[in-house]
Amino acid sequence: MKKFQMTILSVLLSMNTWAAEGHDWGYQNENAPDQWATLNQNYHACLGHNQSPINIEKTVSGNLENIKFNYKNLSIKNIQNLPHTIQINFNSGASIGIDDEVFELKQIHFHSPSENTVGGQHSPLEAHFVHANTNNELAVLAVLYNEGASNRAIQQLIKNTPPQGGTNELKKSIELSELLPKEKAYYRFNGSLTTPPCTEGVRWLVLKESVMLSGSELQAIQQKMVFPNNRPVQKKNARIVVE
């Protein structure tokens, strides 16, 4: 079990090594998501029964606890423009609390269009806030973005994102509060990594309220990274979505 947990965390936190060593999966043609499980024996989990993302439609009421946010000590380590996404890496200090456990924020990365859908509808952008507890179990907080008012956090992200393959070691941190909505109600389900090796056992928390960004900001962030970079929704099978 410990080896399984370490595998999930090491994959997510070493995304930059894929750029250095090359990668054998993608979002189009022969490396597209429907081929992932055939590309590498380590990607067999991509055929699993609890895969992410999903379409959120039918839900059950579970009186979910509030997520306890502790982002006061948010400290950005760097911003990377990786082969498949833009990723913000963090120093230790920021966390969320769920299930009477603390999950430390490790990184945020982006997908466009969104991976998770609500009522069958995509949002133009989705951010995954990846957290890990002391047992190296993962909790991913997903935030959906729709076109509307401008967003200062997105503007700062665009400004500080390096060219493809680059890393920007920030000398001065940027304000990221506008990456989150004011209301923190959420949907919860069990799922997986949305990229190979598609490891399952990930707690998914999808915030109900979306965040706004302007059309020009959306276009700019899409131009900075590989677009589109979303895995299609997967079958829910026997899973339930709790709200």
VENJO-V505722 format. One line per field, one symbol per residue. ss: DSSP state (~ for helix, > for strand, _ for the rest). phi: phi as a letter, one per 40 degrees, with the letter a starting at -180 (. if undefined). A space follows every 50 residues. Layout:
# VENJO-V505722
ss=???
phi=???
This chain:
# VENJO-V505722
ss=_~~~~~~~~~~~~_~~~~~~~_______~~~_~~~~~~~_~~~~~~~___ ____>>___>_______>>>_____>>>>>>____>>>>>____>>>>__ >>>>>>>>>>>_____>>__>___>>>>>>>>_____>>>>>>>>>>___ _~~~~~~~~~______>>________~~~______>>>>>>>_______> >>>>>>>___>>>_~~~~~~~~~~_________________>_
phi=.ccccccdcccccbdccccccgabbabbfcbcdcbdcccaccbccccccb cbcbccbcbbcbfccccccbbcccbccabbbcdbacbbbbcchcabbaff bbbccbabbbbaccccbbggbcccaabbccbbcccgcbbbcbbcbbcacc bcccdccccbcccdgcbbcccbcbcbdccbcccbcacbacaaccbdcgdc gccbbbccccbcacccccccccccbcacbbcccbccfccbbbb
